[in-house]
Amino acid sequence: MADVTFKGAKMTLLGTEQQVGNQAPDFTVLDNALNPVTLHDYDGKVRIISVVPSIDTSVCSAQTRRFNEEAGDLPNTVILTISVDLPFAQKNWCAASGLDHVITLSDHKELSFGKAYGVVMEELRLLARSVFVVNPAGEIVYAEYVHEGTDHPDYEKAIIAAKNA
């Protein structure tokens, strides 16, 4: 399993760690209107899955904003930001932030995404900061489990992977 800490404390990750070359596992999360959403809802597109512990914190907010800015230069690409925040909180955050290229999705109910991608921090019941890029054929072409949960991911590597997907 990936070696992840949060504010210096070692975290136990639950679920299945994913690697480049794996077929991306499906999952069911909720959109801001409480509708179920799956990975397959975006088949045929490049999918950047930006995973944050909580959207309303400084690093998570910056991560979401950065991918929103990059989205305009990525044809046939959808950016999914997933956290365990409630859909209502995600909707309010997006409205206040004016983001229009990122889709926020909540894994609070069943941790379906978190378990499928091995990012559930058992001690906190939050998702570990990570980024996955899935090509149109459903293959993971980039996977990053950020070692320290309060650090930023490698945005450039994720964007390059998405452009080459």
Buried (B, 14 or more C-beta within 10 A) or exposed (E): EBEBBBEEEEBEBBBBBBEEEBEBBEBBBBBBEEEEBEBEBBEEBBBBBBBBBBBBBEBBBEBBBBBBEBBEEBEEBBBBBBBBBBBEBBBBBBEEBEBEBBBBBBBBBEBBBBBBBBBBBEEBEBBBBBBBBBBBEBBBBBBBBBEEBBEEBBBEEBBEBBBEB
